[in-house]
Amino acid sequence: MSEELDRYDRHILKILQDDGRISNQHLADQVGLSTAACWRRVKSLDERGILKRHTTLVDPEALGYGLCVMIMVTLIRHQQDHNKEFEAAVQSFPEVLQCYAVTGNADYVLRVVIPNMAAYDTFLSEKIFTLPGVNQVKSNFALREVKYETAIPVDLG
């Protein structure tokens, strides 16, 4: 897909990742295109699925989510359906911000935000531990955020 992107597209992507609320006029000025050409490029990036979603990032603590937990989940290997059921269930849990199927000591890694330890205990006992096939769960609690980026590096060269 990266071969399809010229320097204008890449510049647009870099700017939009830094400021998704930028006006088309300001974006066009920064990229060096007319507003119509810039709008067509953004629309094309959107239609091709290169722009996945337009969103706003919110500070979790501002909404009372004081804990960030990385959860490693291992499933029992006896039934194929366990993976599908686990993935479908995790999609419905609003506390789970990210879920990755991984290699190594676990089958999945989840990033979860939760208000406090009591809520985390409830999350585990009422959601994670009730899922069929869950064999083991290991939790790591974030002490502090060292780096949090959402922007994908864009080579402008």
N, C-alpha and C positions, 0 to 999 in steps of 0.2 A: 504494500500500500504506500510506503514512503516514496517510491518512485513516481507516484502520481502527484506528489506535492511539489510545487515549485517554490521559489523563495517568497513569493507573495503569500501563498497559502501558509507556509511555515511562520512567516511574520505575523499573519492574522492569528494563527493558533497561539503563538507566544503571548501576544497582547491580550487575547480573550481569556487565557488562563490566568493572567494577572488581574484583569478587570472585566468580568463578564457583563457588567452594566454599562460599558462604554457605548456611547452613541455611534451609529454607523458613520456619521460625519467625522467624528474624532478618530475613529478607527481608520477610515479612508485616508485622512490627513497623515496619520502616523505611518501608514504602509506606503503611501505615495500612489494611490489609485483614486479614480473618481468614485463618488458615492455609489453610483449605479454598479460599477464594476466590483466594488468591494461587497456590496449587498449580494450580488450574484455569486461571488466566491463563498461567502458565509453560508448562503442557502445551499450551495453545492456540497460544502463540507458537512452540513447538517444532513442533507438527503443521503449522502454516501455513508453515513454512520460514523464519520470521523469525530464529529461533535456528538458525544454520547448523551449529554443531558445538560440543561441549563439549570443551575441551582444556586443557593446561597448557603454558605457555611455558617453554622451557629456554634457558639461556645457552649459545650455540654454543661459546664458548671453553672452557666446562667439559667439553665432549666432544671437545675437540681441533680444533675448526674455527676456525682462526686468521684465515682470509681470508674476506671477504665481497666478492663480485664482481658488478657489474652488467654484463651481457653484452648487446650489441645485435647481433642476427642479421638479416641480409638474405638472402632466398631468391631463387633464379633464378625469373623470371616465366613460364617456358615451359610448366610443367605444373601443373595444379590440384591434383594429388595430393600435391605437395610440402608444402603447408600441413597437410593431414590427417596425413601421415606424420610431419612434424616435431612437431606437437602431440601425437600419440600417443606418440612416443618420449620427449618431454620429461616426459610424465606418469609415465614409468617411472624417471626419474633422481632418486634420493633427494636428491642435492645441490641440485637445483633446488627452491627454496622457493616461488618465485612465477614465473609466466610470463604476460606480457601481449602480446596482439596489439595493435600500436600504429600510429599514423600517423607520418609524418615520414621521417627518414633510414634507419630500420630497420623491419623487419616485426615483430620480437619483441624484448621486453626481458625478460631473465631475472635473477632475484636468486638467486645461488648461494652456498652456504657450502662451504668446502673447507679441508682441513687446512693446506696449504702450496703453494708455487709448483710444486713437482714434481707434486703431485697435480692441480693445475690444468692443467698441461701434459698430463698423462695424460687428464684429463677432456675436454679439447679434442680431442686426437688420437684417442682411442678412442671417444668418444661424439658430440660435436658435429660434428666434421669428417667423420665416417662417414655422416652423414645425407644422403639424397639431396636435392639442391636447395639446399644451403647455399652461398651465394655469398660472403658476407663476415661476419666476426665482429670486433667491436670490444669491448674490455674496459676497464672502469673499476673500480679497486680502492678500496674504502672505506678511508680513513685512520683514521677514528674514527666512532663513532655519535653523531650530534648529537641526533636525535630518533627514537624508535621507539614508535609507538602502535599498538594493535590496536583500540581502542575507536572505534566510529562515534559522532560527535557526536549527542546526543539532546536535542532541544528539549523542555524540560519545561513550557513555557508554554502 
